[in-house]
């Protein structure tokens, strides 16, 4: 609507309808006939002020699947046999995955740089800084780095607790019908699974424990007509935190299973030294000898236990892949909601 004022004392003319411009006299001279036009809102760019952003569907799908696939590849590389059979190839794949992260980081940095340059040029040209659709490259870089890190760490943990013992045990020999009163530890150094002769039991009265943060418990595996007088006790059942260490109260594994008569070899190098110290304490306390002690988990079916390691490894691999996809989907949904609510500033 246009308001026009005449000279002092003259009547005001009727305003003009349907007009978007308001014209007043010069602000410094009340009643002046000079026009002044109010500034209008800039409409430059694809998004006007207050208009919500449109999401880039291709970018959303890439951000959803690329980090998940990267996590899956790193998790698989660190979990399964490649980790043990070919460490060099394993590290090559890890570096390739890190290269993907580096590429996304470079693209994100380049996008930020170009956006800043474009914003500076826009500001210098018309005094307005325009921020257009937020780039998904920054989100892609951050989630790819997170996927690579979690894939490597998670795969290494799964390998250490499940798949590494499985691969080690299947590469060792299985010995049936071993009499611990006659066999010696040096003869069975490559034993992974041992089925002892009938009548073999645990001598719980000569069990012992060694404490180092945790309680490392041992009990001799004995057999024969005179198990109390074996020349060298070389076969020991072991467990962690299943005895007091102050008395003979070993209750590890299947110690109370009448059908148990086999052993699964201890494969944890970080625990072996502590079990050896427990055996040395038993030697001193009970006046016995253990020239070449071997350590086993006492059980009924060691073959089923070995397969359970593989089953656990595959189970945690599938759980990890599924859970990370859900986690990545959650992140993408969150950023979609954030970006959809962002508006351009012109």
N, C-alpha and C positions, 0 to 999 in steps of 0.2 A: 504494500500500500504506500502511496506517495502522499506526503503531507507538504503542502506549499504554503508558505507564509508571505504575505505582502508587506507593505510598509506598515509602520506603527499605526494602529487604529483601524486598519482595513480588515474586513471579515475574512475568516478562514474558508478556503474553498473546500468542497466536499471531497473526501478521500476517494482515490481510485480503487475499486475492488480488484481482487485476483492478481495482485502484484506482489512479488517476493522481495522487492528492493525498497528500502526505506531511505529517503533522502531528507536530510536536515540542512539547516543553514550551517555556516562555518561555526565550529565549536567555540571559537574565540569571540564571535560577535553574535550575540543573541538577536534573532530577527533578520540575520543576513540572508540574502537570496542565493549565496554560493552553495552548490550541492556537495554532500559528503556521503560516499558509498561505504557501508560496512563490509569488512572482509568476509569472503565466503569460504566454505569448507573445500579443501582440495580433494579431488576425486581421482588422483593419479594412481596407477597400478591396478592390478586385478582385484585387490581387496580394499574396500572403502573402510573408513573408520567405524569400528564397532561390528564389522561383519566377521563371522566366525570362519576359521580356516577350513579348507577342504583337505582331507587326509589323502596322502599318496598311497594307494593300495599296494602298488608294487614295492615301495619302500617298506611298508608294514610287513609284507610277506617275507621280504629278504631279511629284515630284522628278526623275524620269528624263526626262520629255518636255518639261516647260516650259522648263528652261534650254537644252536642245538646240534647241528651236524658236526661242528667243530668240537663240541664237548664229547659227542659220541665217539669220534675218531680218536681223540686224546685218551678217553677213558678206556677204549678197546686196546689201544697201543700199550698202555701201562698195565693192563689187567692180565692179558693172556700170554701165550707162550713166546710171542715175539720179544717180550721184556726179558726173558731168560735165555732164549735160544740165539737171539741176534741183537745184542745191546746197541751195536752201531746203527743198524737200520732203525731201531726204536728211537734213538736220539735224532736221526735224520728226520723222521716223521714229526717229532716234537718241534724241531726247528722249522719245518715247513708250516706247521700249525702256527707257530709264533710269527712266521712271515706273513700269514694271512692277517693276524692281528696288526702287524706293522703296516700293512697296506691300508687297512681300514683306518688306522690312525693317521696316516699321511693324507688320505682323502678327506677325513674330517677336518684336519688342520687346514688343508687347502680350501675347503668350503668356507670355513670361518674367516680365513684371510680374504677371500673374494667378497664375502658378504660385507666385511668391514670396509674394503675398498669401494664397493658399490655404495654403501651408506655414506661414506665420506664425500664421494663425487656428487651424490644426490644433495647432500647438505650444502656443499659449496655452490651448487647450481641454483637452487631455489630456496635454500634456508630450511628445508625440511628433511628429516632423517626417516627413511622408510624401512621397516622390518617386515620382511615377507615371511612366507611359510617356513617354520623352523626345520632345520635339516635333520634327517634321520641318521645321517652318517655319524654324528656324535654318539647317538644311542647305540648304533651298530658297533662302533669301536669299543665302547665301554662294556657292552655285553659280550663281545668276542673275547676281550681280555679276561673277563670273569669266567667265561666258558672254558678257555684254555687253562686257566689256573685251577679251577675246580676239577676239570677232567684229569689233569696230571696228578693232583693230590689224591683224588678219590680212587683213581685206578691203581696208584701205588699202594694205598692202604688195602684195597681189595686183594691185590697180588700178594702182599706180605702176609696177610692173615689166612688166605684161602688157597690161591692158585700156586704160590711158591711151594708150600708143603706138599701139595698134590704132585707137582712136577718132580720134586726131589724124591718122593717116596716111590713113584712108579719107575724111576730110574735105578732104584736099588733092588737088591735081590730079595726073594722070599724063601725062607727056610722052614721046612716042616719037621715035626718030631724032633725037636732039639732038647736034649737033656742038660739042664743047667748045671748039674753036678759033675758032668764030664766035659762039656764044651767049654772053650775058653774065648774070651772076648776078642783076642787077636785073630781067631779063626773066622769070626763073623763080623768083621769091621764094615762090610758092605751090606749088612742086613737092614732092610727097611721094614719087613714084616716077619715075625717069627711065630710059629705055632709050636708050643712046647709039648714035651712028651706027657703022657697021661700021668696024673698024680702031682703035677707041678702046682705049687701054691706060693703065696706070699708069706714070708716070715715076719709077721707083724710085730713080734716081740723084739726084733732088732731094727725097727724103723728109726729114722732120725730126721731132724729138720734143721735147716740153716736159715737164719733170718737176715735179710738185707732188703729193707722196706717191705718185701713180701716174704712169706714163709715157703722155703723150698724143701719139699718133703721127699724122702726116699725110703724104700723098703726092699730088701733082697728077695729075688725070685729063686726059689729052692726046689729041689726034687731029690729023688734017690732014697735009699734005705736009711741013710744017716745024714739028713739035711743040716744038722747042727755042726757038722765037721767037714764042710766043703773046703778044699784047699784054697780056692780063690773065688770070692763072690763077684762075678763079672757081669751079672744081669740084675738090673735094678728097675723096679717100678717107681714112677715119679709122678708128682703133681704139685700144684701151687696152692698155698693157703688151705690145705686139707689136713693139717696136723698142728699140734701145739708147739712142737719143738722141744718141749721140756720132758716129755714122756713118750712111750711107744704107743701112739694113737693114730696111726696112719689110716686115713679113710678117703683115699683118692681113687678116682676112676671107678671101676667095677670091682672094688676090693671085696665086696660081700656077695658077688655073683658066683655061685657054685659052678656055673658052666664056663666061667672065664678061664682061659688057659693060653692066651696069646698076647703078643705085645706089638705095639706100633711104635716105631723108632721116633725118639725126640729129634726134631729138626731145627729147633730154635737155638742158634749159636749163642745168642745173648743170655740164655738161661743155663747152658751146659756147664759153665764154670761154677755156678752156684750149687748145682746138683753135685758136682765133683767135690766141693767143700763139705757138703752134707755127708757124702760117702766117707770122706776122711774122718769126719767126726764119729761116724758109726764104727769105723775101723778102730779108733782109739777107745771108744766106749765099750765095745763088745769083744775086743781083742781078736779081730778077724782081718783077713786080707782081701783086697780088691785090686788086683794088678792092672787090669784093663777094663774098667767098668763101662758098660753100655747101658743107655737109659731108654726105657720104653714106657708107653702108656698101657696099663694093664686092662685088657678087655676080652670080650668073647669073639668078636668078628672084626678083625682089622681091615679086611677088604671093604666091608661096608663103610667103615670110617673113612677110608681113603676116598671112596666115591663121594662121600658127603662133603669133602673139601671142594671137589669140583662143582657139585650141585650148589653149594653156598656161593661159590665164585660167580657162577652164571646167574644165580638168583639176584645177587646184589648188583650185578652189571645191568640186568633188565630193570630193576627197581631204580637204579641211578639214571638210566636213560629216560624212563617214563617221568620220574619226578622232575628231572631238569627241563623236560619239554613243558610240563605244567608250570614250572617256575618261570621259564622264558615267556610263555603265553601270558602269565600274570604281569610280567614287566611290560610287555608290548601293550596290553590292555590299559595299564596305568598310564603309559606315555600317550596312547591314543586319546584318553580322556583329558590329559593335560593339554595336548596340542589342540584338541577340538575346542577348548575353552579360551585359547589364546586369541587375541585380536591384533590386527595390524595397527601400527602407530604411524600416521602420516604427518 
